[in-house]
Amino acid sequence: MGDVDQTLCRNDFEWSKAVETGHDQIDSEHMKLFDLLSTLNKIVNGSVNDSITSVIGELKLYTVNHFRSEELLMESIKYEDIHIHKKSHAWFIQKLEQISSDKNMDVGTAKNCLELIYDWLFSHICSFDIAFVSKLHGGDNTFSTHWTEQTTKIIDQALLVANTTSKYSIKLNSTHDPELRKSLLTNINEMSERIVNLVTLISHKSGIENCSKQDIQRIKTLKLAVSLSALNLMLRTAKNIMDYGEGIIKNMSGVPIGCGSRLRKWLNEIASISDLIGTDSFISEGDIELVINAYGIANKVFLIENDSLKLTSYDRGREELKTRYELPQSVMRLQRGDSVNAL
């Protein structure tokens, strides 16, 4: 069975195979960015004695140079989506400028900024950069083989985690020990979240059309194995959004830097999970209502953040968005009870 090295690198904010594009220069530069994020994480956690503003300044400078390097590659092949890719880069640089302007940043703010930067970088690589590198390779069979092999390894890892989750669930059903049940539930929740992230990676990395027939069948097996645990994770995530968002709306916690990034991460989890679990009968109307309400709260927070920070959408010029988070098709299908054929 293939091994995915640190597929979920969030704990250490380090580079991993999960964000490998297959282009040596781009991957090397991405590694440097993640090295700087890892250093910032160590400063926040107190394991490294260094200046937060110094590392953020270095991160901003290296990011500017990296983006220029990527854009030169795009220009060299007359990449048709260079305009929107450049806008994405410009938006992120604007955010880094805003973050680096705080010369007295405390640890709490730095942690929020770290999560914002990591989440944006991870998402950007898995969408914008992977699409560009695919075009850069221009149908190279070697690259296609690399991509397929990497997807297979991620599926291997997901099935391994699903098998472990199943074993924990069997133990949970056979014990009445409160402490053991608490420990098993914690492990099941962590494993479920990891599976959802792995399945999301499969989707980001290549799409179903690039999977072998065997891998397509294994993904279906994976979905069936973890659907109930994934539903519980989705509801917990929706509850997190409600609690976090309502606190901001009531001005109990203010408008923390990076709140939009945190909400976007949770909403992406819900979208991925809803695709994963399909429309099985154990999804109640109350479950769906909770998810829809979570999206409503997230949009209210976005408007507050937008008014506070004067944020704009990088892909719509200076026009401010009235609603940022729309219900994804997968959630709308759950609401209607349609059959889901994704993956």
C-alpha positions in Angstrom: 0.0 0.0 0.0 1.3 3.4 -1.0 2.2 5.9 1.7 1.1 9.6 1.6 3.8 11.5 3.5 2.1 13.9 6.0 -1.1 14.1 3.9 -2.6 16.3 6.5 0.2 18.7 7.4 -2.0 21.3 9.3 -0.6 20.5 12.7 2.9 21.5 11.8 2.0 23.8 8.8 4.7 22.0 6.8 4.8 21.1 3.1 3.6 17.6 2.2 2.8 15.5 -0.8 -0.8 16.8 -0.5 0.3 20.0 -2.2 2.8 18.6 -4.7 2.2 20.0 -8.2 4.8 17.8 -10.0 6.8 20.8 -11.2 10.3 20.9 -9.5 10.8 24.7 -9.4 7.3 25.5 -8.2 7.3 22.7 -5.6 10.7 23.9 -4.4 9.5 27.4 -3.9 6.3 26.2 -2.2 8.5 24.2 0.2 10.2 27.4 1.2 6.9 29.1 1.8 5.7 26.3 4.1 9.1 26.3 5.8 8.4 30.0 6.8 4.9 29.1 7.9 6.3 26.3 10.1 8.8 28.7 11.6 6.0 31.1 12.4 4.0 28.3 13.9 6.9 27.5 16.2 7.2 31.1 17.3 3.5 31.2 18.1 3.8 28.0 20.1 6.9 29.3 22.0 9.3 26.7 20.8 11.4 29.2 18.8 12.5 32.6 20.0 12.3 34.8 17.0 10.4 37.9 15.8 6.9 37.4 14.4 7.1 40.5 12.3 10.5 39.5 10.9 9.2 36.1 9.7 6.1 37.6 8.3 8.2 40.2 6.5 10.4 37.5 5.0 7.3 35.5 4.0 5.8 38.5 2.2 9.1 39.2 0.3 9.5 35.5 -0.7 5.8 35.3 -1.8 6.2 38.3 -4.0 9.2 36.8 -5.7 7.6 33.3 -6.0 4.5 34.8 -7.6 6.6 36.7 -10.1 8.4 33.5 -10.9 5.1 31.6 -11.5 3.8 34.5 -13.7 6.9 34.5 -15.9 6.2 30.8 -16.5 2.6 31.6 -17.4 3.7 34.2 -19.8 6.2 31.8 -21.4 3.4 29.5 -22.5 0.8 32.3 -23.0 -1.4 30.7 -20.3 -5.0 31.6 -21.0 -6.0 32.0 -17.4 -3.1 34.2 -16.4 -5.3 37.2 -15.8 -7.4 35.6 -13.0 -4.3 33.8 -11.6 -2.6 37.2 -11.3 -5.6 38.7 -9.6 -5.5 35.9 -7.1 -1.9 36.6 -6.4 -2.5 40.4 -6.1 -5.3 39.8 -3.6 -3.1 37.7 -1.4 -0.2 40.1 -1.5 -2.7 42.8 -0.4 -3.6 40.7 2.6 0.1 40.1 3.4 0.7 43.9 3.2 -2.2 44.4 5.7 -0.9 41.7 8.0 2.8 42.9 7.9 1.7 46.5 8.7 1.0 45.4 12.3 4.3 46.0 13.9 3.1 45.0 17.4 1.3 41.8 16.6 0.5 39.6 19.5 0.6 35.8 19.5 -3.2 35.4 19.2 -3.3 37.6 16.1 -0.3 35.9 14.7 -2.0 32.5 15.1 -5.1 33.8 13.2 -2.9 35.2 10.5 -1.0 31.9 10.3 -4.2 29.9 9.7 -5.4 32.5 7.1 -2.1 32.3 5.1 -2.0 28.5 5.3 -5.6 28.0 4.3 -5.3 30.4 1.3 -2.0 28.9 0.2 -3.2 25.3 0.4 -6.4 26.1 -1.5 -4.6 28.2 -4.1 -2.1 25.4 -4.8 -4.7 22.7 -5.0 -6.8 24.7 -7.5 -5.0 27.5 -9.4 -1.5 26.1 -9.4 -2.4 22.5 -10.2 -4.5 23.7 -13.1 -1.6 25.8 -14.4 1.0 23.0 -14.0 -1.3 20.6 -15.9 -1.4 23.1 -18.8 2.4 23.7 -18.4 3.0 20.0 -18.9 0.7 20.0 -21.9 -0.5 16.4 -21.8 2.9 14.9 -20.9 2.3 11.2 -20.3 4.9 11.1 -17.5 3.1 13.8 -15.6 -0.3 12.1 -16.1 1.2 8.9 -14.7 2.6 10.7 -11.8 -0.8 12.3 -11.1 -2.6 9.0 -11.3 -0.1 7.2 -9.0 -0.4 10.1 -6.4 -4.2 9.9 -6.5 -4.0 6.1 -5.9 -1.8 6.7 -2.9 -4.2 9.2 -1.4 -7.1 6.7 -1.8 -4.9 4.0 -0.2 -4.4 6.3 2.8 -8.1 7.2 3.1 -9.1 3.5 3.0 -6.6 2.7 5.7 -8.0 5.5 7.9 -11.5 4.3 7.2 -10.6 0.8 8.3 -9.2 2.1 11.5 -12.3 4.2 12.1 -14.5 1.1 11.6 -12.5 -0.8 14.3 -12.9 2.1 16.7 -16.7 2.2 16.0 -16.9 -1.6 16.8 -15.1 -1.0 20.1 -17.4 1.9 20.9 -20.5 -0.2 20.5 -19.2 -2.9 22.7 -18.1 -0.9 25.8 -20.0 1.0 28.5 -16.8 2.5 30.1 -17.3 6.3 30.0 -13.6 7.2 29.7 -13.0 4.6 27.0 -16.1 5.8 25.1 -14.9 9.4 25.3 -11.5 8.4 24.0 -13.0 6.4 21.1 -15.4 9.1 20.1 -12.5 11.6 20.0 -10.5 9.2 17.8 -13.5 8.6 15.5 -14.1 12.3 15.1 -10.4 12.9 14.3 -10.3 10.0 11.8 -13.6 11.1 10.1 -12.2 14.6 9.6 -9.0 13.1 8.2 -11.0 11.0 5.7 -13.0 13.9 4.6 -9.8 15.9 4.0 -8.3 13.0 2.0 -11.4 12.7 -0.2 -11.3 16.4 -0.8 -7.7 16.1 -1.9 -8.7 13.4 -4.3 -11.2 15.8 -5.8 -8.7 18.7 -5.9 -5.8 16.6 -7.3 -7.2 15.2 -10.5 -11.0 14.8 -10.6 -12.8 11.6 -11.2 -12.0 11.5 -14.9 -8.3 10.8 -14.1 -9.0 7.9 -11.7 -8.8 4.3 -12.8 -12.0 2.2 -12.7 -10.5 0.4 -9.7 -9.9 3.6 -7.9 -13.5 4.9 -8.7 -14.9 1.7 -7.1 -12.6 2.1 -4.0 -13.8 5.7 -3.6 -17.4 4.5 -3.6 -16.5 1.9 -0.9 -14.8 4.7 1.1 -18.0 6.8 1.0 -20.2 4.0 2.2 -17.8 3.1 5.0 -17.7 6.6 6.6 -21.0 8.2 5.7 -22.5 8.1 9.2 -19.3 9.4 10.9 -19.0 12.0 8.2 -22.5 13.2 8.9 -21.7 13.7 12.6 -18.6 15.6 11.6 -20.7 17.8 9.3 -23.1 18.7 12.0 -20.3 19.4 14.5 -18.7 21.7 11.9 -22.0 23.5 11.3 -22.4 24.0 15.1 -18.9 25.4 15.3 -19.8 28.0 12.6 -23.0 28.9 14.5 -21.2 29.3 17.8 -18.2 31.2 16.4 -20.3 33.4 14.1 -22.9 34.3 16.7 -20.2 35.4 19.1 -18.8 37.8 16.4 -22.3 39.1 15.5 -23.1 39.8 19.2 -19.7 41.5 19.4 -18.6 39.2 22.1 -15.3 38.4 20.4 -15.0 41.3 18.0 -13.9 40.8 14.4 -10.7 38.7 14.6 -8.2 38.8 11.8 -8.6 35.6 9.8 -12.2 34.9 10.8 -13.2 34.7 7.1 -10.5 32.1 6.5 -11.7 30.0 9.5 -15.3 30.1 8.3 -14.3 29.3 4.7 -12.4 26.2 6.0 -15.4 25.0 7.9 -17.8 25.6 5.0 -15.5 23.8 2.6 -15.6 20.8 5.0 -19.4 20.9 4.9 -19.4 21.0 1.1 -17.0 18.1 0.9 -18.8 16.0 3.5 -22.2 16.6 1.8 -20.7 15.2 -1.4 -19.3 12.3 0.5 -22.4 11.1 2.3 -24.9 11.5 -0.5 -28.6 11.6 0.4 -29.1 8.7 2.7 -32.3 8.5 4.8 -30.5 9.2 8.1 -30.1 12.9 7.2 -33.0 14.6 8.9 -34.7 17.9 8.0 -33.3 19.3 11.3 -29.8 18.4 10.2 -30.2 20.2 6.9 -31.7 23.2 8.6 -28.7 23.4 10.9 -26.3 23.4 7.9 -28.4 26.1 6.0 -28.5 28.3 9.2 -24.7 27.9 9.5 -24.3 29.4 5.9 -26.6 32.2 6.9 -24.5 33.0 10.0 -21.3 32.9 7.9 -22.7 35.4 5.5 -23.6 37.8 8.3 -20.1 37.6 9.6 -18.7 38.2 6.1 -20.7 41.4 5.9 -19.4 42.5 9.3 -15.8 41.7 8.3 -16.3 43.4 4.9 -17.5 46.6 6.6 -14.8 46.5 9.2 -11.8 45.8 6.9 -13.2 47.2 3.6 -12.4 43.9 1.9 -13.0 43.5 -1.8 -13.2 40.4 -4.1 -10.1 40.0 -6.1 -12.0 38.6 -9.1 -14.6 41.3 -9.2 -12.5 44.5 -9.1 -13.6 46.9 -6.4 -17.1 45.7 -6.1 -18.0 44.6 -2.6 -19.9 41.3 -2.4 -23.3 41.3 -0.6 -23.2 37.5 -0.1 -20.0 35.6 -0.1 -20.9 32.0 0.8 -23.6 30.3 -1.4 -25.0 26.9 -0.6 -23.0 24.4 -2.8 -24.9 22.1 -5.1 -24.1 19.1 -2.9 -25.9 20.8 0.1 -28.8 21.8 -2.1 -29.2 18.2 -3.3 -29.3 17.1 0.4 -32.0 19.7 0.9 -34.1 18.3 -2.0 -33.2 14.7 -1.3 -31.8 14.1 -4.8 -29.5 11.2 -5.6 -25.8 12.1 -5.6 -23.5 10.6 -8.2 -20.4 12.6 -7.2 -17.3 10.4 -7.0 
